[in-house]
Amino acid sequence: VQLQASGGGLVQPGGSLRLSCAASGSIFSINDMGWYRRAPGKQREFVATVTSDGSTQYLDSVKGRFTISRDNAENTVYLQMNSLKSEDTAVYSCYAIIRTRYEGNVYWGQGTLVTVSS
C-alpha cells in the first residue's frame, strides 16, 4: 500500500492551493483519511480528517478556509486551501487508515511542502 501526495508549492498570502493524496495497492477498505502538517521549528499538528461516510473535522485555525474531501472510487483525499496565510507554511503529510486482506494500519504519504510568502 502506498500514498502519493501532490499539489504543494509556493503561493502568495490570500492565494489557494489544492493538495491531493492517492492510495494504491492491495486495499480492502479505507476508513479515515486526512492531513497533518509540520511547520518549521514546530511540532506536527492535525489539520483535517474525513471519514468514509464524509464526516469532517478541522484544526480551528483552518476552519472556513480549508476544505477536505475524498473520492472513494479513486481512493483519494483532497485538501482545498483558500485564503492562505504565512502561518500555513509547512510540510503537509496525508494519512489513511487502510484495511488490507490481513490487517488494518495507518499509512502515510510523503510530505508536500506548502510555502505561503510574498
Backbone atoms as SQL, in Angstrom:
CREATE TABLE atoms (id INTEGER PRIMARY KEY, chain TEXT, resi INTEGER, resn TEXT, atom TEXT, x REAL, y REAL, z REAL);
INSERT INTO atoms VALUES
  (1, 'A', 1, 'VAL', 'N', 0.851, -1.190, 0.000),
  (2, 'A', 1, 'VAL', 'CA', 0.000, 0.000, 0.000),
  (3, 'A', 1, 'VAL', 'C', 0.882, 1.233, 0.000),
  (4, 'A', 2, 'GLN', 'N', 0.548, 2.198, -0.843),
  (5, 'A', 2, 'GLN', 'CA', 1.297, 3.457, -0.918),
  (6, 'A', 2, 'GLN', 'C', 0.335, 4.618, -0.978),
  (7, 'A', 3, 'LEU', 'N', 0.765, 5.747, -0.399),
  (8, 'A', 3, 'LEU', 'CA', 0.051, 7.001, -0.529),
  (9, 'A', 3, 'LEU', 'C', 0.947, 7.979, -1.248),
  (10, 'A', 4, 'GLN', 'N', 0.441, 8.601, -2.294),
  (11, 'A', 4, 'GLN', 'CA', 1.205, 9.548, -3.099),
  (12, 'A', 4, 'GLN', 'C', 0.544, 10.911, -3.016),
  (13, 'A', 5, 'ALA', 'N', 1.255, 11.861, -2.393),
  (14, 'A', 5, 'ALA', 'CA', 0.732, 13.214, -2.238),
  (15, 'A', 5, 'ALA', 'C', 1.289, 14.135, -3.310),
  (16, 'A', 6, 'SER', 'N', 0.503, 15.139, -3.659),
  (17, 'A', 6, 'SER', 'CA', 0.939, 16.129, -4.635),
  (18, 'A', 6, 'SER', 'C', 0.183, 17.428, -4.419),
  (19, 'A', 7, 'GLY', 'N', 0.670, 18.487, -5.066),
  (20, 'A', 7, 'GLY', 'CA', -0.059, 19.747, -5.059),
  (21, 'A', 7, 'GLY', 'C', 0.560, 20.876, -4.277),
  (22, 'A', 8, 'GLY', 'N', 1.646, 20.630, -3.564),
  (23, 'A', 8, 'GLY', 'CA', 2.281, 21.707, -2.816),
  (24, 'A', 8, 'GLY', 'C', 2.965, 22.699, -3.729),
  (25, 'A', 9, 'GLY', 'N', 3.440, 23.774, -3.129),
  (26, 'A', 9, 'GLY', 'CA', 4.138, 24.777, -3.913),
  (27, 'A', 9, 'GLY', 'C', 4.210, 26.105, -3.190),
  (28, 'A', 10, 'LEU', 'N', 4.602, 27.108, -3.952),
  (29, 'A', 10, 'LEU', 'CA', 4.726, 28.471, -3.432),
  (30, 'A', 10, 'LEU', 'C', 3.499, 29.275, -3.844),
  (31, 'A', 11, 'VAL', 'N', 2.899, 29.950, -2.892),
  (32, 'A', 11, 'VAL', 'CA', 1.708, 30.749, -3.170),
  (33, 'A', 11, 'VAL', 'C', 1.773, 32.024, -2.333),
  (34, 'A', 12, 'GLN', 'N', 1.204, 33.092, -2.854),
  (35, 'A', 12, 'GLN', 'CA', 1.171, 34.351, -2.120),
  (36, 'A', 12, 'GLN', 'C', 0.089, 34.326, -1.049),
  (37, 'A', 13, 'PRO', 'N', 0.258, 35.127, -0.009),
  (38, 'A', 13, 'PRO', 'CA', -0.806, 35.221, 1.007),
  (39, 'A', 13, 'PRO', 'C', -2.137, 35.576, 0.353),
  (40, 'A', 14, 'GLY', 'N', -3.184, 34.890, 0.812),
  (41, 'A', 14, 'GLY', 'CA', -4.503, 35.073, 0.226),
  (42, 'A', 14, 'GLY', 'C', -4.797, 34.143, -0.932),
  (43, 'A', 15, 'GLY', 'N', -3.798, 33.435, -1.388),
  (44, 'A', 15, 'GLY', 'CA', -3.964, 32.537, -2.520),
  (45, 'A', 15, 'GLY', 'C', -4.512, 31.184, -2.113),
  (46, 'A', 16, 'SER', 'N', -4.576, 30.297, -3.102),
  (47, 'A', 16, 'SER', 'CA', -5.162, 28.964, -2.897),
  (48, 'A', 16, 'SER', 'C', -4.253, 27.870, -3.450),
  (49, 'A', 17, 'LEU', 'N', -4.368, 26.721, -2.848),
  (50, 'A', 17, 'LEU', 'CA', -3.707, 25.515, -3.345),
  (51, 'A', 17, 'LEU', 'C', -4.621, 24.334, -3.065),
  (52, 'A', 18, 'ARG', 'N', -4.471, 23.297, -3.861),
  (53, 'A', 18, 'ARG', 'CA', -5.222, 22.062, -3.644),
  (54, 'A', 18, 'ARG', 'C', -4.248, 20.904, -3.551),
  (55, 'A', 19, 'LEU', 'N', -4.238, 20.231, -2.424),
  (56, 'A', 19, 'LEU', 'CA', -3.417, 19.056, -2.238),
  (57, 'A', 19, 'LEU', 'C', -4.233, 17.804, -2.550),
  (58, 'A', 20, 'SER', 'N', -3.559, 16.822, -3.098),
  (59, 'A', 20, 'SER', 'CA', -4.177, 15.526, -3.382),
  (60, 'A', 20, 'SER', 'C', -3.330, 14.422, -2.782),
  (61, 'A', 21, 'CYS', 'N', -3.959, 13.327, -2.437),
  (62, 'A', 21, 'CYS', 'CA', -3.246, 12.168, -1.905),
  (63, 'A', 21, 'CYS', 'C', -3.999, 10.915, -2.327),
  (64, 'A', 22, 'ALA', 'N', -3.346, 10.101, -3.150),
  (65, 'A', 22, 'ALA', 'CA', -3.980, 8.907, -3.686),
  (66, 'A', 22, 'ALA', 'C', -3.383, 7.653, -3.066),
  (67, 'A', 23, 'ALA', 'N', -4.241, 6.755, -2.626),
  (68, 'A', 23, 'ALA', 'CA', -3.809, 5.480, -2.065),
  (69, 'A', 23, 'ALA', 'C', -3.889, 4.407, -3.140),
  (70, 'A', 24, 'SER', 'N', -2.891, 3.527, -3.140),
  (71, 'A', 24, 'SER', 'CA', -2.873, 2.442, -4.119),
  (72, 'A', 24, 'SER', 'C', -2.311, 1.181, -3.480),
  (73, 'A', 25, 'GLY', 'N', -2.575, 0.053, -4.114),
  (74, 'A', 25, 'GLY', 'CA', -2.089, -1.218, -3.597),
  (75, 'A', 25, 'GLY', 'C', -3.237, -2.165, -3.304),
  (76, 'A', 26, 'SER', 'N', -2.962, -3.148, -2.478),
  (77, 'A', 26, 'SER', 'CA', -3.959, -4.177, -2.152),
  (78, 'A', 26, 'SER', 'C', -4.869, -3.689, -1.022),
  (79, 'A', 27, 'ILE', 'N', -5.788, -2.827, -1.388),
  (80, 'A', 27, 'ILE', 'CA', -6.668, -2.174, -0.427),
  (81, 'A', 27, 'ILE', 'C', -8.008, -2.882, -0.376),
  (82, 'A', 28, 'PHE', 'N', -8.411, -3.237, 0.848),
  (83, 'A', 28, 'PHE', 'CA', -9.738, -3.818, 1.035),
  (84, 'A', 28, 'PHE', 'C', -10.747, -2.728, 1.346),
  (85, 'A', 29, 'SER', 'N', -10.356, -1.830, 2.255),
  (86, 'A', 29, 'SER', 'CA', -11.222, -0.708, 2.591),
  (87, 'A', 29, 'SER', 'C', -10.388, 0.403, 3.209),
  (88, 'A', 30, 'ILE', 'N', -10.919, 1.627, 3.148),
  (89, 'A', 30, 'ILE', 'CA', -10.254, 2.782, 3.751),
  (90, 'A', 30, 'ILE', 'C', -11.214, 3.449, 4.716),
  (91, 'A', 31, 'ASN', 'N', -10.791, 3.648, 5.926),
  (92, 'A', 31, 'ASN', 'CA', -11.600, 4.371, 6.903),
  (93, 'A', 31, 'ASN', 'C', -11.281, 5.863, 6.822),
  (94, 'A', 32, 'ASP', 'N', -10.724, 6.429, 7.862),
  (95, 'A', 32, 'ASP', 'CA', -10.417, 7.854, 7.848),
  (96, 'A', 32, 'ASP', 'C', -9.249, 8.170, 6.908),
  (97, 'A', 33, 'MET', 'N', -9.316, 9.340, 6.300),
  (98, 'A', 33, 'MET', 'CA', -8.209, 9.905, 5.529),
  (99, 'A', 33, 'MET', 'C', -8.044, 11.351, 5.984),
  (100, 'A', 34, 'GLY', 'N', -6.810, 11.840, 5.931),
  (101, 'A', 34, 'GLY', 'CA', -6.644, 13.220, 6.390),
  (102, 'A', 34, 'GLY', 'C', -5.251, 13.755, 6.185),
  (103, 'A', 35, 'TRP', 'N', -5.019, 14.898, 6.840),
  (104, 'A', 35, 'TRP', 'CA', -3.760, 15.618, 6.679),
  (105, 'A', 35, 'TRP', 'C', -3.242, 16.112, 8.024),
  (106, 'A', 36, 'TYR', 'N', -1.930, 16.054, 8.159),
  (107, 'A', 36, 'TYR', 'CA', -1.205, 16.701, 9.238),
  (108, 'A', 36, 'TYR', 'C', -0.213, 17.663, 8.593),
  (109, 'A', 37, 'ARG', 'N', 0.344, 18.549, 9.380),
  (110, 'A', 37, 'ARG', 'CA', 1.391, 19.427, 8.876),
  (111, 'A', 37, 'ARG', 'C', 2.436, 19.683, 9.950),
  (112, 'A', 38, 'ARG', 'N', 3.631, 19.997, 9.493),
  (113, 'A', 38, 'ARG', 'CA', 4.707, 20.370, 10.407),
  (114, 'A', 38, 'ARG', 'C', 5.336, 21.641, 9.879),
  (115, 'A', 39, 'ALA', 'N', 5.175, 22.710, 10.636),
  (116, 'A', 39, 'ALA', 'CA', 5.779, 23.988, 10.271),
  (117, 'A', 39, 'ALA', 'C', 7.220, 24.024, 10.770),
  (118, 'A', 40, 'PRO', 'N', 8.057, 24.855, 10.175),
  (119, 'A', 40, 'PRO', 'CA', 9.465, 24.948, 10.602),
  (120, 'A', 40, 'PRO', 'C', 9.579, 25.251, 12.087),
  (121, 'A', 41, 'GLY', 'N', 10.325, 24.416, 12.803),
  (122, 'A', 41, 'GLY', 'CA', 10.554, 24.645, 14.218),
  (123, 'A', 41, 'GLY', 'C', 9.391, 24.311, 15.126),
  (124, 'A', 42, 'LYS', 'N', 8.359, 23.695, 14.577),
  (125, 'A', 42, 'LYS', 'CA', 7.173, 23.370, 15.387),
  (126, 'A', 42, 'LYS', 'C', 6.874, 21.890, 15.325),
  (127, 'A', 43, 'GLN', 'N', 6.008, 21.464, 16.249),
  (128, 'A', 43, 'GLN', 'CA', 5.588, 20.071, 16.245),
  (129, 'A', 43, 'GLN', 'C', 4.539, 19.833, 15.170),
  (130, 'A', 44, 'ARG', 'N', 4.432, 18.576, 14.777),
  (131, 'A', 44, 'ARG', 'CA', 3.406, 18.204, 13.813),
  (132, 'A', 44, 'ARG', 'C', 2.030, 18.435, 14.425),
  (133, 'A', 45, 'GLU', 'N', 1.100, 18.936, 13.607),
  (134, 'A', 45, 'GLU', 'CA', -0.257, 19.163, 14.088),
  (135, 'A', 45, 'GLU', 'C', -1.283, 18.639, 13.100),
  (136, 'A', 46, 'PHE', 'N', -2.393, 18.218, 13.668),
  (137, 'A', 46, 'PHE', 'CA', -3.516, 17.758, 12.877),
  (138, 'A', 46, 'PHE', 'C', -4.126, 18.922, 12.103),
  (139, 'A', 47, 'VAL', 'N', -4.497, 18.677, 10.851),
  (140, 'A', 47, 'VAL', 'CA', -5.124, 19.716, 10.040),
  (141, 'A', 47, 'VAL', 'C', -6.591, 19.388, 9.764),
  (142, 'A', 48, 'ALA', 'N', -6.837, 18.215, 9.204),
  (143, 'A', 48, 'ALA', 'CA', -8.209, 17.860, 8.845),
  (144, 'A', 48, 'ALA', 'C', -8.314, 16.368, 8.612),
  (145, 'A', 49, 'THR', 'N', -9.529, 15.857, 8.817),
  (146, 'A', 49, 'THR', 'CA', -9.782, 14.451, 8.549),
  (147, 'A', 49, 'THR', 'C', -11.189, 14.283, 7.982),
  (148, 'A', 50, 'VAL', 'N', -11.371, 13.229, 7.204),
  (149, 'A', 50, 'VAL', 'CA', -12.684, 12.901, 6.655),
  (150, 'A', 50, 'VAL', 'C', -12.891, 11.400, 6.796),
  (151, 'A', 51, 'THR', 'N', -14.055, 11.026, 7.327),
  (152, 'A', 51, 'THR', 'CA', -14.361, 9.618, 7.495),
  (153, 'A', 51, 'THR', 'C', -14.881, 9.025, 6.192),
  (154, 'A', 52, 'SER', 'N', -15.075, 7.727, 6.190),
  (155, 'A', 52, 'SER', 'CA', -15.543, 7.041, 4.984),
  (156, 'A', 52, 'SER', 'C', -16.953, 7.482, 4.589),
  (157, 'A', 53, 'ASP', 'N', -17.731, 7.979, 5.567),
  (158, 'A', 53, 'ASP', 'CA', -19.085, 8.437, 5.235),
  (159, 'A', 53, 'ASP', 'C', -19.155, 9.936, 5.057),
  (160, 'A', 54, 'GLY', 'N', -17.988, 10.612, 5.032),
  (161, 'A', 54, 'GLY', 'CA', -17.944, 12.025, 4.697),
  (162, 'A', 54, 'GLY', 'C', -17.935, 13.001, 5.857),
  (163, 'A', 55, 'SER', 'N', -17.933, 12.525, 7.076),
  (164, 'A', 55, 'SER', 'CA', -17.854, 13.433, 8.219),
  (165, 'A', 55, 'SER', 'C', -16.456, 14.044, 8.297),
  (166, 'A', 56, 'THR', 'N', -16.394, 15.312, 8.658),
  (167, 'A', 56, 'THR', 'CA', -15.113, 16.020, 8.661),
  (168, 'A', 56, 'THR', 'C', -14.819, 16.680, 10.001),
  (169, 'A', 57, 'GLN', 'N', -13.538, 16.874, 10.257),
  (170, 'A', 57, 'GLN', 'CA', -13.071, 17.640, 11.406),
  (171, 'A', 57, 'GLN', 'C', -11.889, 18.482, 10.952),
  (172, 'A', 58, 'TYR', 'N', -11.732, 19.660, 11.570),
  (173, 'A', 58, 'TYR', 'CA', -10.676, 20.580, 11.182),
  (174, 'A', 58, 'TYR', 'C', -9.969, 21.167, 12.391),
  (175, 'A', 59, 'LEU', 'N', -8.716, 21.533, 12.168),
  (176, 'A', 59, 'LEU', 'CA', -7.985, 22.376, 13.096),
  (177, 'A', 59, 'LEU', 'C', -8.715, 23.720, 13.146),
  (178, 'A', 60, 'ASP', 'N', -8.864, 24.277, 14.341),
  (179, 'A', 60, 'ASP', 'CA', -9.636, 25.508, 14.471),
  (180, 'A', 60, 'ASP', 'C', -9.128, 26.616, 13.558),
  (181, 'A', 61, 'SER', 'N', -7.828, 26.735, 13.430),
  (182, 'A', 61, 'SER', 'CA', -7.263, 27.856, 12.680),
  (183, 'A', 61, 'SER', 'C', -7.474, 27.752, 11.173),
  (184, 'A', 62, 'VAL', 'N', -7.923, 26.606, 10.682),
  (185, 'A', 62, 'VAL', 'CA', -8.158, 26.466, 9.239),
  (186, 'A', 62, 'VAL', 'C', -9.637, 26.374, 8.893),
  (187, 'A', 63, 'LYS', 'N', -10.484, 26.333, 9.914),
  (188, 'A', 63, 'LYS', 'CA', -11.917, 26.252, 9.655),
  (189, 'A', 63, 'LYS', 'C', -12.384, 27.460, 8.845),
  (190, 'A', 64, 'GLY', 'N', -13.188, 27.190, 7.822),
  (191, 'A', 64, 'GLY', 'CA', -13.683, 28.247, 6.958),
  (192, 'A', 64, 'GLY', 'C', -12.742, 28.599, 5.829),
  (193, 'A', 65, 'ARG', 'N', -11.512, 28.101, 5.881),
  (194, 'A', 65, 'ARG', 'CA', -10.541, 28.360, 4.810),
  (195, 'A', 65, 'ARG', 'C', -10.160, 27.092, 4.068),
  (196, 'A', 66, 'PHE', 'N', -10.061, 25.980, 4.784),
  (197, 'A', 66, 'PHE', 'CA', -9.674, 24.705, 4.190),
  (198, 'A', 66, 'PHE', 'C', -10.901, 23.800, 4.095),
  (199, 'A', 67, 'THR', 'N', -10.938, 22.997, 3.029),
  (200, 'A', 67, 'THR', 'CA', -11.993, 22.011, 2.863),
  (201, 'A', 67, 'THR', 'C', -11.378, 20.673, 2.490),
  (202, 'A', 68, 'ILE', 'N', -11.705, 19.657, 3.284),
  (203, 'A', 68, 'ILE', 'CA', -11.232, 18.311, 2.976),
  (204, 'A', 68, 'ILE', 'C', -12.350, 17.530, 2.310),
  (205, 'A', 69, 'SER', 'N', -11.985, 16.723, 1.332),
  (206, 'A', 69, 'SER', 'CA', -12.967, 15.884, 0.650),
  (207, 'A', 69, 'SER', 'C', -12.268, 14.613, 0.179),
  (208, 'A', 70, 'ARG', 'N', -13.053, 13.647, -0.253),
  (209, 'A', 70, 'ARG', 'CA', -12.460, 12.407, -0.740),
  (210, 'A', 70, 'ARG', 'C', -13.276, 11.831, -1.867),
  (211, 'A', 71, 'ASP', 'N', -12.595, 11.077, -2.692),
  (212, 'A', 71, 'ASP', 'CA', -13.228, 10.344, -3.780),
  (213, 'A', 71, 'ASP', 'C', -12.994, 8.875, -3.473),
  (214, 'A', 72, 'ASN', 'N', -14.008, 8.219, -2.974),
  (215, 'A', 72, 'ASN', 'CA', -13.841, 6.831, -2.552),
  (216, 'A', 72, 'ASN', 'C', -13.559, 5.900, -3.733),
  (217, 'A', 73, 'ALA', 'N', -14.075, 6.224, -4.881),
  (218, 'A', 73, 'ALA', 'CA', -13.836, 5.377, -6.055),
  (219, 'A', 73, 'ALA', 'C', -12.374, 5.431, -6.486),
  (220, 'A', 74, 'GLU', 'N', -11.743, 6.579, -6.227),
  (221, 'A', 74, 'GLU', 'CA', -10.346, 6.761, -6.614),
  (222, 'A', 74, 'GLU', 'C', -9.388, 6.624, -5.436),
  (223, 'A', 75, 'ASN', 'N', -9.914, 6.326, -4.233),
  (224, 'A', 75, 'ASN', 'CA', -9.083, 6.213, -3.022),
  (225, 'A', 75, 'ASN', 'C', -8.208, 7.444, -2.828),
  (226, 'A', 76, 'THR', 'N', -8.804, 8.603, -3.022),
  (227, 'A', 76, 'THR', 'CA', -8.057, 9.859, -2.988),
  (228, 'A', 76, 'THR', 'C', -8.699, 10.839, -2.021),
  (229, 'A', 77, 'VAL', 'N', -7.839, 11.542, -1.296),
  (230, 'A', 77, 'VAL', 'CA', -8.293, 12.604, -0.406),
  (231, 'A', 77, 'VAL', 'C', -7.710, 13.921, -0.901),
  (232, 'A', 78, 'TYR', 'N', -8.513, 14.977, -0.776),
  (233, 'A', 78, 'TYR', 'CA', -8.108, 16.302, -1.221),
  (234, 'A', 78, 'TYR', 'C', -8.157, 17.280, -0.059),
  (235, 'A', 79, 'LEU', 'N', -7.311, 18.311, -0.168),
  (236, 'A', 79, 'LEU', 'CA', -7.368, 19.415, 0.781),
  (237, 'A', 79, 'LEU', 'C', -7.331, 20.712, -0.020),
  (238, 'A', 80, 'GLN', 'N', -8.480, 21.354, -0.118),
  (239, 'A', 80, 'GLN', 'CA', -8.560, 22.649, -0.784),
  (240, 'A', 80, 'GLN', 'C', -8.245, 23.721, 0.249),
  (241, 'A', 81, 'MET', 'N', -7.210, 24.490, -0.016),
  (242, 'A', 81, 'MET', 'CA', -6.746, 25.510, 0.922),
  (243, 'A', 81, 'MET', 'C', -6.925, 26.888, 0.295),
  (244, 'A', 82, 'ASN', 'N', -7.786, 27.679, 0.881),
  (245, 'A', 82, 'ASN', 'CA', -8.046, 29.035, 0.407),
  (246, 'A', 82, 'ASN', 'C', -7.607, 30.056, 1.448),
  (247, 'A', 83, 'SER', 'N', -7.476, 31.292, 1.028),
  (248, 'A', 83, 'SER', 'CA', -7.101, 32.379, 1.933),
  (249, 'A', 83, 'SER', 'C', -5.876, 32.007, 2.751),
  (250, 'A', 84, 'LEU', 'N', -4.881, 31.511, 2.069),
  (251, 'A', 84, 'LEU', 'CA', -3.692, 31.024, 2.756),
  (252, 'A', 84, 'LEU', 'C', -2.942, 32.149, 3.445),
  (253, 'A', 85, 'LYS', 'N', -2.371, 31.806, 4.597),
  (254, 'A', 85, 'LYS', 'CA', -1.619, 32.744, 5.411),
  (255, 'A', 85, 'LYS', 'C', -0.185, 32.241, 5.561),
  (256, 'A', 86, 'SER', 'N', 0.702, 33.143, 5.935),
  (257, 'A', 86, 'SER', 'CA', 2.103, 32.745, 6.096),
  (258, 'A', 86, 'SER', 'C', 2.239, 31.630, 7.137),
  (259, 'A', 87, 'GLU', 'N', 1.368, 31.655, 8.135),
  (260, 'A', 87, 'GLU', 'CA', 1.446, 30.630, 9.170),
  (261, 'A', 87, 'GLU', 'C', 0.972, 29.256, 8.706),
  (262, 'A', 88, 'ASP', 'N', 0.457, 29.163, 7.490),
  (263, 'A', 88, 'ASP', 'CA', 0.105, 27.862, 6.909),
  (264, 'A', 88, 'ASP', 'C', 1.309, 27.189, 6.261),
  (265, 'A', 89, 'THR', 'N', 2.426, 27.905, 6.183),
  (266, 'A', 89, 'THR', 'CA', 3.634, 27.335, 5.607),
  (267, 'A', 89, 'THR', 'C', 4.067, 26.121, 6.418),
  (268, 'A', 90, 'ALA', 'N', 4.202, 24.984, 5.739),
  (269, 'A', 90, 'ALA', 'CA', 4.525, 23.739, 6.427),
  (270, 'A', 90, 'ALA', 'C', 4.692, 22.627, 5.406),
  (271, 'A', 91, 'VAL', 'N', 5.226, 21.518, 5.883),
  (272, 'A', 91, 'VAL', 'CA', 5.186, 20.292, 5.103),
  (273, 'A', 91, 'VAL', 'C', 3.894, 19.567, 5.476),
  (274, 'A', 92, 'TYR', 'N', 3.060, 19.315, 4.486),
  (275, 'A', 92, 'TYR', 'CA', 1.775, 18.658, 4.694),
  (276, 'A', 92, 'TYR', 'C', 1.896, 17.177, 4.345),
  (277, 'A', 93, 'SER', 'N', 1.449, 16.332, 5.256),
  (278, 'A', 93, 'SER', 'CA', 1.514, 14.886, 5.058),
  (279, 'A', 93, 'SER', 'C', 0.119, 14.295, 5.147),
  (280, 'A', 94, 'CYS', 'N', -0.199, 13.421, 4.212),
  (281, 'A', 94, 'CYS', 'CA', -1.501, 12.758, 4.244),
  (282, 'A', 94, 'CYS', 'C', -1.387, 11.402, 4.937),
  (283, 'A', 95, 'TYR', 'N', -2.510, 10.945, 5.446),
  (284, 'A', 95, 'TYR', 'CA', -2.562, 9.628, 6.066),
  (285, 'A', 95, 'TYR', 'C', -3.893, 8.965, 5.720),
  (286, 'A', 96, 'ALA', 'N', -3.927, 7.655, 5.861),
  (287, 'A', 96, 'ALA', 'CA', -5.167, 6.915, 5.659),
  (288, 'A', 96, 'ALA', 'C', -5.132, 5.661, 6.528),
  (289, 'A', 97, 'ILE', 'N', -6.269, 5.354, 7.098),
  (290, 'A', 97, 'ILE', 'CA', -6.410, 4.118, 7.863),
  (291, 'A', 97, 'ILE', 'C', -6.954, 3.076, 6.898),
  (292, 'A', 98, 'ILE', 'N', -6.088, 2.150, 6.519),
  (293, 'A', 98, 'ILE', 'CA', -6.393, 1.231, 5.427),
  (294, 'A', 98, 'ILE', 'C', -6.418, -0.213, 5.924),
  (295, 'A', 99, 'ARG', 'N', -7.415, -0.905, 5.494),
  (296, 'A', 99, 'ARG', 'CA', -7.500, -2.331, 5.803),
  (297, 'A', 99, 'ARG', 'C', -7.173, -3.118, 4.534),
  (298, 'A', 100, 'THR', 'N', -6.180, -3.991, 4.654),
  (299, 'A', 100, 'THR', 'CA', -5.874, -4.919, 3.574),
  (300, 'A', 100, 'THR', 'C', -6.585, -6.233, 3.880),
  (301, 'A', 101, 'ARG', 'N', -6.273, -7.253, 3.168),
  (302, 'A', 101, 'ARG', 'CA', -6.926, -8.538, 3.401),
  (303, 'A', 101, 'ARG', 'C', -6.599, -9.080, 4.786),
  (304, 'A', 102, 'TYR', 'N', -5.415, -8.688, 5.300),
  (305, 'A', 102, 'TYR', 'CA', -4.916, -9.309, 6.517),
  (306, 'A', 102, 'TYR', 'C', -4.923, -8.409, 7.736),
  (307, 'A', 103, 'GLU', 'N', -4.851, -7.106, 7.563),
  (308, 'A', 103, 'GLU', 'CA', -4.731, -6.242, 8.732),
  (309, 'A', 103, 'GLU', 'C', -5.120, -4.818, 8.396),
  (310, 'A', 104, 'GLY', 'N', -5.263, -4.012, 9.448),
  (311, 'A', 104, 'GLY', 'CA', -5.512, -2.587, 9.282),
  (312, 'A', 104, 'GLY', 'C', -4.360, -1.796, 9.864),
  (313, 'A', 105, 'ASN', 'N', -3.965, -0.744, 9.171),
  (314, 'A', 105, 'ASN', 'CA', -2.843, 0.078, 9.615),
  (315, 'A', 105, 'ASN', 'C', -3.053, 1.518, 9.186),
  (316, 'A', 106, 'VAL', 'N', -2.277, 2.394, 9.806),
  (317, 'A', 106, 'VAL', 'CA', -2.219, 3.778, 9.356),
  (318, 'A', 106, 'VAL', 'C', -1.060, 3.899, 8.378),
  (319, 'A', 107, 'TYR', 'N', -1.355, 4.393, 7.216),
  (320, 'A', 107, 'TYR', 'CA', -0.333, 4.598, 6.185),
  (321, 'A', 107, 'TYR', 'C', -0.151, 6.092, 5.962),
  (322, 'A', 108, 'TRP', 'N', 1.095, 6.469, 5.656),
  (323, 'A', 108, 'TRP', 'CA', 1.436, 7.870, 5.463),
  (324, 'A', 108, 'TRP', 'C', 2.015, 8.094, 4.076),
  (325, 'A', 109, 'GLY', 'N', 1.670, 9.219, 3.490),
  (326, 'A', 109, 'GLY', 'CA', 2.287, 9.629, 2.249),
  (327, 'A', 109, 'GLY', 'C', 3.529, 10.464, 2.534),
  (328, 'A', 110, 'GLN', 'N', 4.295, 10.715, 1.490),
  (329, 'A', 110, 'GLN', 'CA', 5.446, 11.601, 1.657),
  (330, 'A', 110, 'GLN', 'C', 4.935, 13.025, 1.822),
  (331, 'A', 111, 'GLY', 'N', 5.654, 13.860, 2.467),
  (332, 'A', 111, 'GLY', 'CA', 5.215, 15.228, 2.670),
  (333, 'A', 111, 'GLY', 'C', 5.297, 16.051, 1.404),
  (334, 'A', 112, 'THR', 'N', 4.441, 17.054, 1.361),
  (335, 'A', 112, 'THR', 'CA', 4.500, 18.014, 0.267),
  (336, 'A', 112, 'THR', 'C', 4.580, 19.411, 0.880),
  (337, 'A', 113, 'LEU', 'N', 5.529, 20.202, 0.400),
  (338, 'A', 113, 'LEU', 'CA', 5.812, 21.494, 1.007),
  (339, 'A', 113, 'LEU', 'C', 4.872, 22.577, 0.465),
  (340, 'A', 114, 'VAL', 'N', 4.262, 23.278, 1.387),
  (341, 'A', 114, 'VAL', 'CA', 3.450, 24.445, 1.056),
  (342, 'A', 114, 'VAL', 'C', 4.136, 25.668, 1.658),
  (343, 'A', 115, 'THR', 'N', 4.466, 26.614, 0.796),
  (344, 'A', 115, 'THR', 'CA', 5.116, 27.849, 1.238),
  (345, 'A', 115, 'THR', 'C', 4.226, 29.026, 0.874),
  (346, 'A', 116, 'VAL', 'N', 3.823, 29.781, 1.891),
  (347, 'A', 116, 'VAL', 'CA', 2.983, 30.960, 1.672),
  (348, 'A', 116, 'VAL', 'C', 3.838, 32.184, 1.946),
  (349, 'A', 117, 'SER', 'N', 4.146, 32.896, 0.878),
  (350, 'A', 117, 'SER', 'CA', 5.055, 34.025, 1.003),
  (351, 'A', 117, 'SER', 'C', 4.874, 34.977, -0.163),
  (352, 'A', 118, 'SER', 'N', 5.090, 36.250, 0.096),
  (353, 'A', 118, 'SER', 'CA', 5.029, 37.244, -0.970),
  (354, 'A', 118, 'SER', 'C', 6.418, 37.485, -1.551);
